Amino acid sequence: MTQKVSGSPFLKPFFLKTPVRVASPLQQRRHTLPASEFRNLTSQDAISVFEIEREGKICVYFLQNSPYSLYVRCPELSLGWFEEGQLVAFIIGSGWDKERLSQKAMTQHVPDTPTVHIHVLSVHRHCRQQGKGSILLWRYLQYLRCMPGLRRALLICEDFLVPFYRKAGFKEKGPSEISVSNMQFQEMEYALGGQAYARRNSGC
Ligand SMILES: CC(C)(COP(=O)(O)OP(=O)(O)OC[C@H]1O[C@@H](n2cnc3c(N)ncnc32)[C@H](O)[C@@H]1OP(=O)(O)O)[C@@H](O)C(=O)NCCC(=O)NCCS
């Protein structure tokens, strides 16, 4: 099949060859959504992010930010887990340039720094306690290891989640100076550097 292309009156018309493929119904590809997909969030995911988060009611992050603000500025530091096209869990991070997290870190993204501030990890309420939070966090940390120049990830969490992050390999740095609505937090750190073995086997 050919398609006539002529734009400017000064150009002679020419013809583009487009591939002709007549597939039998059996050969036609079914357009199904992937069963499971991990990818960076985009602004189009904002409503799904907001819905999971609104229900989670947790996050320091969302008490202080619009859900759209940070990951739109640094989508490469976000990761969503989609099952058949539906967002089931996500992580939002941003860049930070100080040893410890401060109040400013809640709203800022500092580009090209060795530290990632993990603002939020949230799993859809129907999918909790199935290992998804741990798996997504593990994949995110693997992903960060593949990004050149990154050395560590920091986060703050309430006391009850310290064991969860400890299990994922984070170490406590002590009480955080950040407080929101009288809530107190522990600061935790994960070292990304010096993991050559993990890097070699992670498909980076
Ligand atoms: C915290 C959260 C991300 C964990 O994800 P998840 O998929 O449910 O967790 P997993 O199934 O991978 O791991 C379960 C472990 O998480 C820990 N955990 C999860 N929620 C917990 C809670 N509310 N209190 C105490 N421990 C909790 C437990 O240690 C549990 O370990 P166990 O299996 O030995 O009981 C999820 O519960 C969530 O989205 N909560 C609301 C949002 C939130 O609090 N995010 C973190 C701060 S930004």
PDBQT file of the ligand as one rigid body, heavy atoms in Angstrom, charges set to zero:
ROOT
HETATM    1  C1  LIG A 301       3.490   0.338  55.148  1.00  0.00    +0.000 C 
HETATM    2  C2  LIG A 301       3.104  -0.330  53.841  1.00  0.00    +0.000 C 
HETATM    3  C3  LIG A 301       3.772   0.383  52.684  1.00  0.00    +0.000 C 
HETATM    4  C4  LIG A 301       3.595  -1.780  53.901  1.00  0.00    +0.000 C 
HETATM    5  O1  LIG A 301       3.259  -2.420  52.687  1.00  0.00    +0.000 OA
HETATM    6  P1  LIG A 301       2.696  -3.916  52.706  1.00  0.00    +0.000 P 
HETATM    7  O2  LIG A 301       2.616  -4.367  51.307  1.00  0.00    +0.000 OA
HETATM    8  O3  LIG A 301       1.435  -3.983  53.503  1.00  0.00    +0.000 OA
HETATM    9  O4  LIG A 301       3.854  -4.628  53.524  1.00  0.00    +0.000 OA
HETATM   10  P2  LIG A 301       4.453  -6.081  53.297  1.00  0.00    +0.000 P 
HETATM   11  O5  LIG A 301       3.327  -7.048  53.088  1.00  0.00    +0.000 OA
HETATM   12  O6  LIG A 301       5.524  -6.029  52.288  1.00  0.00    +0.000 OA
HETATM   13  O7  LIG A 301       5.149  -6.313  54.677  1.00  0.00    +0.000 OA
HETATM   14  C5  LIG A 301       4.371  -6.494  55.803  1.00  0.00    +0.000 C 
HETATM   15  C6  LIG A 301       5.193  -5.997  56.968  1.00  0.00    +0.000 C 
HETATM   16  O8  LIG A 301       5.026  -4.578  57.047  1.00  0.00    +0.000 OA
HETATM   17  C7  LIG A 301       4.973  -4.153  58.390  1.00  0.00    +0.000 C 
HETATM   18  N1  LIG A 301       3.805  -3.298  58.510  1.00  0.00    +0.000 N 
HETATM   19  C8  LIG A 301       3.017  -2.899  57.497  1.00  0.00    +0.000 A 
HETATM   20  N2  LIG A 301       2.066  -2.062  57.942  1.00  0.00    +0.000 NA
HETATM   21  C9  LIG A 301       2.266  -1.954  59.265  1.00  0.00    +0.000 A 
HETATM   22  C10 LIG A 301       1.622  -1.226  60.279  1.00  0.00    +0.000 A 
HETATM   23  N3  LIG A 301       0.561  -0.446  60.041  1.00  0.00    +0.000 N 
HETATM   24  N4  LIG A 301       2.096  -1.341  61.527  1.00  0.00    +0.000 NA
HETATM   25  C11 LIG A 301       3.157  -2.127  61.796  1.00  0.00    +0.000 A 
HETATM   26  N5  LIG A 301       3.823  -2.834  60.876  1.00  0.00    +0.000 NA
HETATM   27  C12 LIG A 301       3.377  -2.735  59.620  1.00  0.00    +0.000 A 
HETATM   28  C13 LIG A 301       4.928  -5.374  59.244  1.00  0.00    +0.000 C 
HETATM   29  O9  LIG A 301       6.261  -5.441  59.769  1.00  0.00    +0.000 OA
HETATM   30  C14 LIG A 301       4.709  -6.542  58.310  1.00  0.00    +0.000 C 
HETATM   31  O10 LIG A 301       5.544  -7.553  58.721  1.00  0.00    +0.000 OA
HETATM   32  P3  LIG A 301       4.912  -8.995  59.087  1.00  0.00    +0.000 P 
HETATM   33  O11 LIG A 301       4.580  -9.601  57.761  1.00  0.00    +0.000 OA
HETATM   34  O12 LIG A 301       6.039  -9.647  59.798  1.00  0.00    +0.000 OA
HETATM   35  O13 LIG A 301       3.697  -8.717  59.923  1.00  0.00    +0.000 OA
HETATM   36  C15 LIG A 301       1.567  -0.376  53.636  1.00  0.00    +0.000 C 
HETATM   37  O14 LIG A 301       0.968  -0.975  54.758  1.00  0.00    +0.000 OA
HETATM   38  C16 LIG A 301       0.944   0.982  53.415  1.00  0.00    +0.000 C 
HETATM   39  O15 LIG A 301       0.819   1.439  52.292  1.00  0.00    +0.000 OA
HETATM   40  N6  LIG A 301       0.517   1.643  54.499  1.00  0.00    +0.000 N 
HETATM   41  C17 LIG A 301      -0.094   2.954  54.410  1.00  0.00    +0.000 C 
HETATM   42  C18 LIG A 301       0.913   3.955  53.929  1.00  0.00    +0.000 C 
HETATM   43  C19 LIG A 301       2.153   4.054  54.833  1.00  0.00    +0.000 C 
HETATM   44  O16 LIG A 301       2.053   4.014  56.051  1.00  0.00    +0.000 OA
HETATM   45  N7  LIG A 301       3.330   4.220  54.185  1.00  0.00    +0.000 N 
HETATM   46  C20 LIG A 301       4.589   4.338  54.867  1.00  0.00    +0.000 C 
HETATM   47  C21 LIG A 301       4.945   5.759  55.203  1.00  0.00    +0.000 C 
HETATM   48  S1  LIG A 301       5.105   6.815  53.808  1.00  0.00    +0.000 SA
ENDROOT
TORSDOF 0
